[in-house]
């Protein structure tokens, strides 16, 4: 009786232990499978996130590349503009040092000019000689057609006369008045013709330089040579 009861007890306990062992094993398997599933799910979600993030990063990269290209083009344009500015200044200086002979006229051609064109011609001549030249208004010039400023800042009033006859002392009187008005220290009367004796005397008394036809030809030859 006792042996049969003990046997049943051992059998029952053994069966219980086996069941507990199986449950523990199942739990471990379940935990392992659950862990694997979580890892796979995590990797899947990460992949999905990266997949959707890639176009955003790509757009950012394209935007940065576009912005860099714009800045590069601006820098190249500024460099090009600066280079052209320097080249333009160099060409102007070169032309100033080596004036175009075609821009100068012969005395015969000057004789055919009107008064204003002769003034423009003399402006060009004096610029080639190194002066800064201001061309006064066509009317109300107060006796001076051109105001010359030398590199030493000396100012000269110039009266330009295109005449077929001799220039009288009226032109000298005009430039004397212009000296005071424009605050010049020197005065010049230029003509394609010659001056009367009265004009020469008045010019000498007021320290006015006279440039007649012969002197004008010398100026042109200086620039041509």
C-alpha positions in Angstrom: 0.0 0.0 0.0 2.7 2.4 1.1 4.9 1.5 -1.8 2.1 2.0 -4.3 1.2 5.4 -2.9 4.9 6.5 -2.9 5.2 5.4 -6.5 2.2 7.3 -7.5 3.5 10.4 -5.7 6.9 10.1 -7.5 5.1 9.5 -10.8 2.9 12.6 -10.2 5.8 14.8 -9.2 7.9 13.6 -12.1 5.0 14.3 -14.5 4.7 17.8 -12.9 8.4 18.5 -13.2 8.4 17.4 -16.9 5.5 19.8 -17.5 7.3 22.6 -15.8 10.4 21.9 -17.8 8.5 21.9 -21.1 6.8 25.2 -20.1 10.2 26.7 -19.3 11.6 25.5 -22.6 8.6 26.9 -24.5 9.0 30.2 -22.7 12.6 30.4 -23.7 11.7 29.6 -27.3 9.0 32.2 -27.2 11.4 34.8 -25.8 14.0 33.9 -28.4 11.5 34.1 -31.2 10.1 37.4 -29.8 13.6 38.8 -29.6 14.4 37.8 -33.2 11.1 39.3 -34.3 11.9 42.6 -32.5 15.3 42.7 -34.1 13.9 42.0 -37.6 11.1 44.6 -37.0 13.6 47.2 -35.8 15.8 46.6 -38.9 12.8 46.8 -41.2 11.6 50.0 -39.7 15.1 51.5 -39.9 15.3 50.5 -43.5 11.9 52.1 -44.2 13.0 55.3 -42.4 16.3 55.4 -44.4 14.4 54.7 -47.6 12.1 57.7 -47.0 14.9 59.9 -45.7 17.2 59.4 -48.7 15.1 61.7 -51.1 15.2 64.4 -48.4 19.0 64.2 -48.0 19.3 64.1 -51.8 17.2 67.2 -52.1 19.3 69.0 -49.5 22.5 68.0 -51.3 21.1 69.3 -54.6 20.1 72.5 -52.9 23.6 73.0 -51.5 25.1 72.2 -54.8 22.8 74.7 -56.5 23.6 77.4 -53.9 27.4 76.8 -54.4 27.0 77.1 -58.1 25.2 80.4 -57.8 28.0 81.8 -55.5 30.6 80.5 -57.9 29.0 82.2 -60.9 28.7 85.5 -58.9 32.4 85.3 -58.0 33.3 84.6 -61.7 31.2 87.5 -62.9 32.8 89.9 -60.4 36.2 88.7 -61.5 35.3 89.1 -65.1 33.9 92.6 -64.5 37.0 93.6 -62.5 39.3 92.2 -65.3 37.3 94.2 -68.0 37.5 97.3 -65.8 41.3 97.0 -65.6 41.5 96.2 -69.3 39.4 99.3 -70.2 41.6 101.5 -68.0 44.7 100.1 -69.7 43.4 100.7 -73.2 42.4 104.3 -72.3 45.8 105.0 -71.0 47.4 103.4 -74.0 45.3 105.5 -76.4 46.1 108.6 -74.3 49.8 108.0 -74.7 49.5 107.0 -78.3 46.7 109.2 -79.8 45.1 108.1 -83.0 46.5 110.0 -86.0 43.1 109.6 -87.7 41.5 111.8 -85.1 43.6 114.8 -86.1 42.7 117.0 -89.0 44.7 118.9 -91.5 44.5 122.7 -91.6 42.4 122.5 -94.8 39.9 120.3 -93.0 39.8 122.6 -90.0 39.0 125.6 -92.3 35.8 123.7 -93.3 34.7 123.2 -89.7 32.1 125.3 -88.0 33.0 127.0 -84.7 31.6 124.3 -82.4 33.4 121.5 -84.2 36.6 123.4 -84.0 36.1 123.7 -80.3 35.6 120.0 -80.0 38.8 119.4 -82.1 40.8 121.6 -79.8 39.4 119.9 -76.8 40.7 116.6 -78.2 44.1 118.2 -79.0 44.6 119.5 -75.4 43.5 116.2 -73.9 46.1 114.4 -75.9 48.7 116.9 -74.6 47.8 115.8 -71.0 45.3 118.3 -69.9 41.9 117.7 -68.2 39.5 119.7 -70.4 36.1 121.3 -69.5 34.1 122.4 -72.5 32.0 125.4 -71.4 28.3 125.8 -72.5 27.6 126.8 -76.1 26.0 130.0 -74.9 26.9 132.1 -71.9 30.5 130.8 -71.8 31.8 134.1 -70.3 34.6 134.4 -72.9 36.1 130.9 -72.6 35.3 127.9 -74.8 37.6 125.5 -72.9 39.0 125.4 -69.4 42.3 123.4 -69.2 43.6 122.0 -65.9 47.2 120.7 -65.9 48.6 117.9 -63.8 50.0 120.6 -61.5 46.4 121.9 -61.1 47.1 125.1 -63.1 43.9 126.4 -64.8 43.9 128.1 -68.3 41.0 129.8 -70.1 41.0 129.2 -73.8 39.1 131.1 -76.5 38.8 129.2 -79.8 38.2 131.2 -83.0 37.7 129.6 -86.4 38.1 132.6 -88.7 38.8 133.2 -92.4 40.2 136.7 -91.6 42.4 138.0 -88.9 41.3 137.8 -85.3 41.0 141.2 -83.6 41.6 142.2 -80.0 38.0 141.4 -79.0 39.0 137.7 -78.6 41.8 138.7 -76.3 39.5 140.9 -74.2 37.1 137.9 -73.9 39.7 135.5 -72.6 41.0 138.2 -70.1 37.5 138.4 -68.7 37.2 134.6 -68.6 40.4 134.3 -66.6 38.8 136.2 -63.7 35.5 134.5 -64.0 36.8 130.9 -64.1 39.7 131.8 -61.6 42.4 130.9 -64.1 46.0 131.9 -64.0 46.6 131.7 -67.7 44.8 132.5 -71.0 45.1 131.3 -74.6 43.4 132.4 -77.8 43.6 129.7 -80.6 42.7 130.3 -84.2 43.1 128.6 -87.6 43.9 132.1 -88.9 46.2 134.9 -87.7 45.9 137.9 -85.3 45.9 141.6 -85.9 48.7 143.7 -84.5 46.2 145.2 -82.0 45.3 141.8 -80.7 49.0 140.9 -80.4 49.7 144.1 -78.4 46.8 143.5 -76.0 47.7 139.9 -75.5 51.3 140.8 -74.6 50.1 143.4 -72.2 47.8 140.9 -70.4 50.1 137.9 -70.6 47.8 136.0 -73.0 49.3 133.3 -75.3 48.3 133.4 -78.9 48.2 130.3 -81.1 47.8 131.2 -84.7 47.7 129.0 -87.8 51.5 128.2 -87.8 51.4 127.4 -84.0 48.3 125.2 -84.5 50.1 123.3 -87.2 53.0 122.7 -84.9 50.7 121.3 -82.2 49.1 118.9 -84.7 52.6 117.8 -85.9 53.7 117.2 -82.3 50.7 114.8 -81.8 51.2 113.1 -85.2 54.9 112.4 -84.4 
